[in-house]
Amino acid sequence: MRTCLKAVCLLLLLTPARAQQLYKEFEVDSAARPRGGFALLERFLDVNRRMPYAAEVSRVQGRVILSAIVGPGGEVSEVSVLRGLRPDCDREAVRVFKLFRAWQPALKDGKPVRQQLTYHVRFAPGPLKAEPGQTTAFYNKDGFQTPDSTQAGFKIVTPVDSTGIPNGTPVFFTAENGKWQRTFEYILEKKTIARYNDDPDAPDSIQVTSIRSSNLLYQSDGPCYSFYPDGALFAQEHFSAGKPAGQAKYYYPNGMVRRLEETLADDQIREWHWHPNGQLARVSVRKPAAPGASSLVLLNLWDAAGKPLVTEGNGTARMVSKQNSRLLEETGRVKDGEKEGVWEGRFADGGLFYRENYQAGKFLSGMAYYGTDSVAYGEPERNPEFKGGMNSLGQFLASNIRYPEFASKNRIQGRVVISFVVCEDGSLCNYEVIQGVHSTVDREALRVVKASNGKWKPGIQRGKPVRVRHRLPVNFQLN
């Protein structure tokens, strides 16, 4: 009996040890790999890697070789540097690799096991000329950025801090007769604003600190950075004459990219979304759409475990969003990238919120359920609007704006953008100047917008009035 008890105890001690055994890639039957393949991992690293600014200044190029362990549950641990490039790049390589947790574990005799792997993270300088304390962006005569200063027709010099974030007024230079002529200074603004947050696991809106530059027409121009209250990066966007341009990145609080937007031709935007574990969630295109038509073209969709749901525009979609701070799962068929047939939206408790019908992406009909009530509707949503339409809004602004005397004497002109919320009853609240010109005209724009309270129709979503944050530009122009 005593001998048998010892044998059982020995077996119990050995079983965890075997489970924790570490294998090399050649020792397993099926090696650990990223869900979706190594191409998706490379895309993840390219989007999330941040070149340290000191390395950018030194024009560092090379790779960091990492060692890591993928556990039986697909978790990553013990990420370390096998062969480094330089300390700041090494730290960044470890940081970005740890963010990716969408691994398929290695298999040995049909069971998941721990496996050691090696992987390299590449670093290369960008097109900007980075120097201690400033960056220089060169542009050719057609307005496209170029790394070749000899081919540039103008340049923008921006003071930056040690991390490459703007901390001074950008200056525009024009090439004339082989020399750079200082032309004008941009306006650098740093302010706290409310931003909509489409992360289903986070609040609907968040207060962020925004740093952006504006041109002489007070249009956003160049890079714009927004930060969470704790200083972590919330968004990195780029504008040209007030319009989105190039790429925009939006981040989870842990520093991982949540969404990437790429501006395409014809005002279309390609979107890349990632699950919190690093698994690619969605690739889609947003396009201008006629009333009743969907603006979203779904190309590819995966769940958090890497299972393809929509491939090359066809499949059954399942997406999670928010509705009045409640998680909403929307499901439906996708054909050639467009919504097709019946789509449903259900809350986390299984309650049905809406059922809609589509044909080739065009909305046909819908029914929403609010408690014991149901509402039929002919369009999924409608934005708030001034009573009488845009012409009436223009007439109201023109007849009510009083040009401030100080601004008139000093030839102060530009566009002020006011943000406000249109409530369910059409009343206005939560006013904010999000793009200013001068305190005098900013106050006047705010006064006039407040005076429009009671003259708005509310936004409608699925047959019911809803609160919608709206932006209104108010132009101040002297004759």
Phi and psi in degrees as a GROMACS rama.xvg file:
@    title "Ramachandran Plot"
@    xaxis  label "Phi"
@    yaxis  label "Psi"
@TYPE xy
-63.4522  -39.9176  ARG-2
-64.3214  -41.2139  THR-3
-63.5873  -41.6142  CYS-4
-62.2499  -40.1824  LEU-5
-63.6325  -39.5934  LYS-6
-64.8639  -41.712  ALA-7
-63.461  -43.7619  VAL-8
-61.7988  -40.3768  CYS-9
-64.785  -39.4978  LEU-10
-64.2052  -41.2698  LEU-11
-64.2028  -33.8598  LEU-12
-73.5123  -34.7402  LEU-13
-78.1006  -31.0631  LEU-14
-60.2581  -49.7261  THR-15
-61.9367  -35.0091  PRO-16
-62.6986  -40.9507  ALA-17
-66.4984  -39.7837  ARG-18
-63.1177  -28.8973  ALA-19
-94.0438  5.98065  GLN-20
-62.0388  139.153  GLN-21
-102.357  127.779  LEU-22
-110.567  152.843  TYR-23
-86.7741  166.141  LYS-24
-60.1807  -38.4617  GLU-25
-76.856  -7.27661  PHE-26
-95.143  -6.3548  GLU-27
-105.721  163.057  VAL-28
-79.651  -36.1711  ASP-29
-137.406  118.415  SER-30
-73.7353  152.908  ALA-31
-61.7404  141.654  ALA-32
-152.061  156.439  ARG-33
-67.9659  139.704  PRO-34
-64.4831  126.476  ARG-35
96.4371  -10.2234  GLY-36
102.111  166.336  GLY-37
-70.6125  -23.3917  PHE-38
-62.5265  -38.7772  ALA-39
-71.5755  -33.2368  LEU-40
-65.4754  -42.6337  LEU-41
-62.4082  -40.1684  GLU-42
-61.8047  -42.5449  ARG-43
-60.3616  -46.6292  PHE-44
-65.7719  -40.3455  LEU-45
-62.3215  -39.0253  ASP-46
-75.6285  -36.0355  VAL-47
-92.5857  -22.3524  ASN-48
-66.0986  133.483  ARG-49
-116.041  118.194  ARG-50
-68.0534  119.285  MET-51
-56.4951  138.173  PRO-52
-63.4401  -38.1789  TYR-53
-62.0393  -35.7608  ALA-54
-70.3413  -34.3974  ALA-55
-63.5012  -42.8552  GLU-56
-60.5987  -40.0168  VAL-57
-83.1041  -0.00134681  SER-58
54.8018  44.6672  ARG-59
-71.0474  139.209  VAL-60
-142.268  134.32  GLN-61
159.583  -161.634  GLY-62
-140.112  152.935  ARG-63
-108.851  128.421  VAL-64
-98.5999  124.695  ILE-65
-111.231  153.881  LEU-66
-117.073  140.061  SER-67
-151.871  164.929  ALA-68
-120.037  127.202  ILE-69
-100.343  119.903  VAL-70
-82.4918  175.225  GLY-71
-60.7217  -25.6664  PRO-72
-93.9189  6.97316  GLY-73
86.448  4.9475  GLY-74
-77.6384  154.29  GLU-75
-112.139  135.909  VAL-76
-145.332  169.488  SER-77
51.0209  46.8674  GLU-78
-76.4499  123.254  VAL-79
-142.671  165.747  SER-80
-93.0196  121.732  VAL-81
-86.6951  -44.4713  LEU-82
-139.35  115.546  ARG-83
-91.7673  168.824  GLY-84
-109.375  -53.0197  LEU-85
-165.324  156.499  ARG-86
-54.5566  -42.9262  PRO-87
-68.6832  -38.1564  ASP-88
-68.8406  -37.6118  CYS-89
-60.658  -45.5565  ASP-90
-62.4356  -41.2129  ARG-91
-66.6611  -38.4531  GLU-92
-62.1006  -43.1385  ALA-93
-64.6772  -43.8469  VAL-94
-59.0087  -51.2956  ARG-95
-70.4243  -33.4685  VAL-96
-70.4722  -35.5121  PHE-97
-65.0077  -25.8021  LYS-98
-67.2177  -28.2884  LEU-99
-85.3774  116.701  PHE-100
-126.718  20.5415  ARG-101
-100.448  67.9405  ALA-102
-106.705  143.311  TRP-103
-91.4994  118.772  GLN-104
-68.5974  160.291  PRO-105
-69.2934  153.947  ALA-106
-120.444  137.074  LEU-107
-134.437  118.558  LYS-108
55.4738  36.6238  ASP-109
80.5155  2.70303  GLY-110
-119.113  143.817  LYS-111
-68.7201  137.138  PRO-112
-135.868  168.561  VAL-113
-78.4578  134.97  ARG-114
-135.827  137.481  GLN-115
-87.944  140.092  GLN-116
-139.21  161.523  LEU-117
-120.898  146.606  THR-118
-151.989  151.13  TYR-119
-114.774  145.991  HIS-120
-118.034  122.732  VAL-121
-88.6079  149.146  ARG-122
-131.641  137.713  PHE-123
-151.958  145.307  ALA-124
-69.683  154.573  PRO-125
-90.7504  -173.679  GLY-126
-74.8967  -17.1782  PRO-127
-70.2311  146.903  LEU-128
-87.6236  108.245  LYS-129
-100.146  130.246  ALA-130
-132.81  161.68  GLU-131
-57.8419  116.304  PRO-132
90.8168  -7.09188  GLY-133
-162.738  154.67  GLN-134
-120.07  153.233  THR-135
-128.986  124.198  THR-136
-107.965  125.656  ALA-137
-100.98  142.417  PHE-138
-133.067  141.272  TYR-139
-78.6972  -179.108  ASN-140
-67.7049  -17.656  LYS-141
-88.9033  -1.52203  ASP-142
90.8004  7.65558  GLY-143
-94.28  139.295  PHE-144
-67.2477  140.42  GLN-145
-138.773  142.075  THR-146
-79.1534  -9.86837  PRO-147
-95.442  106.64  ASP-148
-65.9221  -24.9948  SER-149
-71.994  -19.3076  THR-150
-99.2881  4.03738  GLN-151
-85.9644  142.736  ALA-152
-100.115  -20.6839  GLY-153
-156.864  167.093  PHE-154
-146.374  158.74  LYS-155
-125.898  122.781  ILE-156
-105.044  124.634  VAL-157
-123.245  122.234  THR-158
-66.2158  138.005  PRO-159
-136.322  162.882  VAL-160
-88.1948  -169.128  ASP-161
-69.624  -13.3189  SER-162
-101.673  -0.945033  THR-163
92.1799  6.10874  GLY-164
-84.4577  132.565  ILE-165
-56.7605  134.996  PRO-166
-136.469  15.0348  ASN-167
-153.923  174.232  GLY-168
-73.8698  120.856  THR-169
-66.6662  147.172  PRO-170
-123.489  134.711  VAL-171
-98.0338  129.684  PHE-172
-121.248  145.109  PHE-173
-117.252  138.813  THR-174
-82.5462  120.074  ALA-175
-135.531  118.146  GLU-176
54.6021  42.0245  ASN-177
79.109  5.41445  GLY-178
-126.688  152.027  LYS-179
-89.857  123.548  TRP-180
-109.26  125.908  GLN-181
-65.7129  122.961  ARG-182
-104.072  -53.2329  THR-183
-160.825  167.298  PHE-184
-107.173  141.14  GLU-185
-77.3103  175.656  TYR-186
-111.868  120.844  ILE-187
-101.156  124.817  LEU-188
-119.119  140.332  GLU-189
-130.293  118.005  LYS-190
-151.108  162.193  LYS-191
-96.7563  125.956  THR-192
-134.772  164.265  ILE-193
-92.2409  131.73  ALA-194
-122.347  141.417  ARG-195
-68.4565  138.68  TYR-196
-120.703  112.565  ASN-197
-91.0044  9.79319  ASP-198
-70.8728  117.124  ASP-199
-59.6245  -24.5832  PRO-200
-93.7993  8.5979  ASP-201
-125.942  166.533  ALA-202
-58.571  157.082  PRO-203
-62.8725  -34.0348  ASP-204
-137.397  158.755  SER-205
-146.834  143.776  ILE-206
-81.7298  122.457  GLN-207
-124.976  156.9  VAL-208
-95.8301  122.488  THR-209
-109.974  134.69  SER-210
-122.247  115.326  ILE-211
-145.139  156.17  ARG-212
-110.747  148.221  SER-213
-126.512  150.306  SER-214
-84.084  -171.515  ASN-215
-67.0906  -17.7661  LEU-216
-93.644  9.83483  LEU-217
61.4459  32.1895  TYR-218
-97.0415  138.842  GLN-219
-57.9461  131.123  SER-220
-147.18  121.834  ASP-221
98.1485  -166.045  GLY-222
-72.1428  147.306  PRO-223
-131.673  130.191  CYS-224
-116.353  138.465  TYR-225
-127.646  143.343  SER-226
-128.632  141.631  PHE-227
-62.744  163.423  TYR-228
-55.2004  -28.3101  PRO-229
-86.1773  3.40197  ASP-230
95.72  -8.04691  GLY-231
-71.12  151.124  ALA-232
-70.2456  127.407  LEU-233
-97.4236  -42.4923  PHE-234
-155.287  149.595  ALA-235
-133.074  109.041  GLN-236
-121.833  166.989  GLU-237
-138.641  136.421  HIS-238
-127.181  153.468  PHE-239
-135.87  113.53  SER-240
52.3178  43.0382  ALA-241
87.388  -6.07047  GLY-242
-111.978  146.681  LYS-243
-58.3518  140.765  PRO-244
-145.385  149.786  ALA-245
66.8187  -133.388  GLY-246
-110.03  152.002  GLN-247
-134.085  135.117  ALA-248
-120.366  138.8  LYS-249
-125.213  135.383  TYR-250
-115.029  147.277  TYR-251
-71.401  160.681  TYR-252
-58.4672  -24.2126  PRO-253
-83.3276  3.72806  ASN-254
95.5808  0.651928  GLY-255
-87.9088  141.613  MET-256
-67.4622  127.203  VAL-257
-93.0405  -39.9338  ARG-258
-147.001  138.609  ARG-259
-119.294  131.212  LEU-260
-117.522  134.99  GLU-261
-121.921  120.965  GLU-262
-75.8368  124.537  THR-263
-108.88  -175.496  LEU-264
-71.4604  161.915  ALA-265
58.8239  34.5985  ASP-266
61.4305  25.2482  ASP-267
-92.8093  151.386  GLN-268
-130.788  124.403  ILE-269
-88.6353  133.114  ARG-270
-117.914  137.262  GLU-271
-119.789  126.409  TRP-272
-118.378  144.962  HIS-273
-124.021  141.558  TRP-274
-69.2714  161.045  HIS-275
-58.9952  -22.3187  PRO-276
-87.0928  1.27062  ASN-277
97.4924  -8.95069  GLY-278
-69.416  130.88  GLN-279
-60.9552  129.699  LEU-280
-101.058  -41.5979  ALA-281
-157.753  142.08  ARG-282
-124.194  123.077  VAL-283
-148.675  170.234  SER-284
-128.543  130.898  VAL-285
-102.309  133.059  ARG-286
-133.097  154.764  LYS-287
-59.424  137.302  PRO-288
-131.954  148.047  ALA-289
-74.3146  158.501  ALA-290
-54.2032  134.714  PRO-291
88.2174  -8.70186  GLY-292
-105.716  149.824  ALA-293
-80.0332  139.273  SER-294
-89.7213  -7.6894  SER-295
-99.6029  126.123  LEU-296
-110.522  112.161  VAL-297
-86.9043  119.326  LEU-298
-96.5603  -50.1882  LEU-299
-145.076  146.123  ASN-300
-146.389  135.435  LEU-301
-129.729  151.524  TRP-302
-85.9255  178.07  ASP-303
-67.0591  -19.0207  ALA-304
-90.2858  2.52212  ALA-305
90.2817  6.30093  GLY-306
-75.9473  126.17  LYS-307
-69.5949  129.733  PRO-308
-105.602  -40.1987  LEU-309
-129.305  128.169  VAL-310
-126.495  123.865  THR-311
50.2422  41.7959  GLU-312
86.0741  7.39572  GLY-313
-135.637  137.994  ASN-314
150.264  -163.856  GLY-315
-116.04  117.105  THR-316
-86.6925  148.326  ALA-317
-142.212  110.159  ARG-318
-127.359  145.435  MET-319
-109.395  130.334  VAL-320
-137.656  -166.756  SER-321
-123.448  144.495  LYS-322
-136.691  107.603  GLN-323
53.0329  47.18  ASN-324
69.6322  7.84476  SER-325
-105.028  141.578  ARG-326
-69.7995  133.244  LEU-327
-127.489  124.671  LEU-328
-101.434  121.958  GLU-329
-109.264  129.399  GLU-330
-131.658  149.444  THR-331
173.827  170.662  GLY-332
-83.4143  144.556  ARG-333
-121.974  128.887  VAL-334
-130.129  121.613  LYS-335
53.6318  36.8427  ASP-336
85.1067  -7.30622  GLY-337
-110.179  153.789  GLU-338
-64.6158  139.525  LYS-339
-142.576  133.745  GLU-340
76.1486  -146.803  GLY-341
-87.6731  129.669  VAL-342
-116.731  139.37  TRP-343
-125.257  149.337  GLU-344
-123.377  123.32  GLY-345
-127.038  143.47  ARG-346
-77.717  170.615  PHE-347
-59.6765  -27.6732  ALA-348
-83.6562  3.8177  ASP-349
92.8764  -6.82461  GLY-350
-66.8543  134.237  GLY-351
-76.4121  127.948  LEU-352
-101.168  -44.0759  PHE-353
-151.695  160.824  TYR-354
-139.309  124.939  ARG-355
-128.995  156.116  GLU-356
-118.634  134.694  ASN-357
-131.267  153.075  TYR-358
-139.043  117.052  GLN-359
51.9192  40.0537  ALA-360
85.6174  -8.34632  GLY-361
-92.5585  129.657  LYS-362
-70.0714  132.025  PHE-363
-106.282  -49.0185  LEU-364
-162.421  162.676  SER-365
-155.476  155.361  GLY-366
-138.066  126.965  MET-367
-112.438  151.242  ALA-368
-122.57  119.345  TYR-369
-120.396  94.2603  TYR-370
64.9317  -121.532  GLY-371
-90.3179  -3.48432  THR-372
-98.4952  150.805  ASP-373
-130.056  144.181  SER-374
-130.211  124.697  VAL-375
-88.7328  145.213  ALA-376
-145.38  153.64  TYR-377
-102.104  -4.15449  GLY-378
-150.601  140.931  GLU-379
-63.2761  -38.5331  PRO-380
-155.776  155.026  GLU-381
-141.7  131.511  ARG-382
-71.224  155.986  ASN-383
-60.3241  150.579  PRO-384
-147.134  150.847  GLU-385
-69.9761  136.819  PHE-386
-60.3255  123.696  LYS-387
99.8232  -9.73702  GLY-388
91.5462  -173.474  GLY-389
-64.1141  -36.4738  MET-390
-62.7576  -42.2314  ASN-391
-66.6706  -36.9326  SER-392
-63.441  -44.0559  LEU-393
-61.0769  -41.0646  GLY-394
-65.9821  -39.322  GLN-395
-62.8987  -46.4056  PHE-396
-64.0149  -44.9758  LEU-397
-62.6571  -36.5475  ALA-398
-85.1733  -14.1769  SER-399
-109.888  -19.803  ASN-400
-72.3813  131.004  ILE-401
-113.877  110.46  ARG-402
-63.3229  122.02  TYR-403
-58.6241  137.523  PRO-404
-60.0449  -43.8162  GLU-405
-61.1176  -43.2249  PHE-406
-65.692  -38.0797  ALA-407
-65.9243  -45.1054  SER-408
-64.6492  -32.4442  LYS-409
-100.259  14.5095  ASN-410
54.2948  41.277  ARG-411
-85.6402  119.493  ILE-412
-132.283  167.881  GLN-413
144.31  -172.19  GLY-414
-117.108  125.835  ARG-415
-101.076  132.88  VAL-416
-110.325  121.673  VAL-417
-106.422  131.497  ILE-418
-104.943  139.143  SER-419
-156.094  166.089  PHE-420
-106.434  129.183  VAL-421
-94.2754  114.667  VAL-422
-79.2327  175.607  CYS-423
-60.584  -28.2924  GLU-424
-95.1008  5.8779  ASP-425
91.0373  -5.49374  GLY-426
-74.9555  161.462  SER-427
-112.236  148.894  LEU-428
-159.304  177.67  CYS-429
53.6026  55.8262  ASN-430
-76.4682  146.565  TYR-431
-157.785  134.584  GLU-432
-84.3707  111.119  VAL-433
-101.492  -14.1926  ILE-434
-144.915  110.419  GLN-435
-104.21  169.597  GLY-436
-119.072  -56.0597  VAL-437
-158.049  150.519  HIS-438
-54.9488  -33.7954  SER-439
-68.1855  -48.3867  THR-440
-76.4304  -28.565  VAL-441
-61.2206  -45.6817  ASP-442
-63.6967  -38.3567  ARG-443
-67.8636  -41.6481  GLU-444
-61.519  -42.484  ALA-445
-64.3508  -39.6483  LEU-446
-62.3637  -44.7692  ARG-447
-68.0492  -40.3815  VAL-448
-63.6961  -41.3819  VAL-449
-62.2583  -33.2923  LYS-450
-68.6488  -16.9479  ALA-451
-84.1185  -0.0239815  SER-452
-57.1664  131.166  ASN-453
94.8361  -5.30803  GLY-454
-109.514  16.3075  LYS-455
-116.186  147.218  TRP-456
-92.8792  137.676  LYS-457
-71.5306  161.444  PRO-458
-72.2844  150.393  GLY-459
-121.524  130.635  ILE-460
-130.043  119.036  GLN-461
49.3775  51.424  ARG-462
79.2103  5.80334  GLY-463
-134.536  136.743  LYS-464
-62.1399  140.056  PRO-465
-136.543  159.347  VAL-466
-74.7657  131.684  ARG-467
-135.583  130.636  VAL-468
-79.9112  130.614  ARG-469
-126.122  149.863  HIS-470
-117.584  136.27  ARG-471
-131.501  118.157  LEU-472
-82.5231  135.754  PRO-473
-121.306  116.763  VAL-474
-92.9279  137.012  ASN-475
-118.481  111.476  PHE-476
-133.777  127.709  GLN-477
-91.2482  145.37  LEU-478
